[in-house]
Amino acid sequence: MPYKDPEDAKAHSKRYYQENKERISARHALYNSTEKGKKVKRISEWKRQGIISDDYDKLHETYLSTDNCENCNCQLISGRGFSNQKHLDHDHETGEVRNVLCGSCNIKRR
């Protein structure tokens, strides 16, 4: 039954979350480890960074299929803190995507 008072609905949601926090967290962790979850997270991060695209699915496929930096041709790797980590380079003014680059080339381009 829908709540007539929005505060009642908020209180119910908060109570439900507190009572089921571990189960909800486990379900989110499981989803985030799937390919779909990783894709959704990556695209959300791009949008948060201001990257604009007419087709995020195609952009994601291009990103995944790019194995070498489009500037220096070094092999790209996954992970954090590596100079040859894969980056989606974009214009910070317009949000337009330019290339998939290694971390070193991406920093030099700024």
Secondary structure as the mmCIF struct_conf table of DSSP 4:
data_model
#
loop_
_struct_conf.conf_type_id
_struct_conf.id
_struct_conf.beg_label_comp_id
_struct_conf.beg_label_asym_id
_struct_conf.beg_label_seq_id
_struct_conf.end_label_comp_id
_struct_conf.end_label_asym_id
_struct_conf.end_label_seq_id
BEND BEND1 LYS A 4 ASP A 5
HELX_RH_AL_P HELX_RH_AL_P1 PRO A 6 ASN A 32
TURN_TY1_P TURN_TY1_P1 SER A 33 SER A 33
BEND BEND2 THR A 34 THR A 34
HELX_RH_AL_P HELX_RH_AL_P2 GLU A 35 ARG A 48
TURN_TY1_P TURN_TY1_P2 GLN A 49 GLY A 50
BEND BEND3 ASP A 54 ASP A 54
HELX_RH_AL_P HELX_RH_AL_P3 TYR A 56 SER A 65
STRN STRN1 ASN A 68 ASN A 68
TURN_TY1_P TURN_TY1_P3 GLU A 70 CYS A 72
HELX_LH_PP_P HELX_LH_PP_P1 CYS A 74 CYS A 74
STRN STRN2 GLN A 75 GLN A 75
HELX_LH_PP_P HELX_LH_PP_P2 LEU A 76 LEU A 76
STRN STRN3 ILE A 77 ILE A 77
BEND BEND4 GLY A 79 GLY A 81
TURN_TY1_P TURN_TY1_P4 SER A 83 ASN A 84
STRN STRN4 GLN A 85 GLN A 85
STRN STRN5 LYS A 86 HIS A 90
TURN_TY1_P TURN_TY1_P5 HIS A 92 THR A 94
STRN STRN6 VAL A 97 CYS A 102
HELX_RH_AL_P HELX_RH_AL_P4 GLY A 103 ARG A 109
#
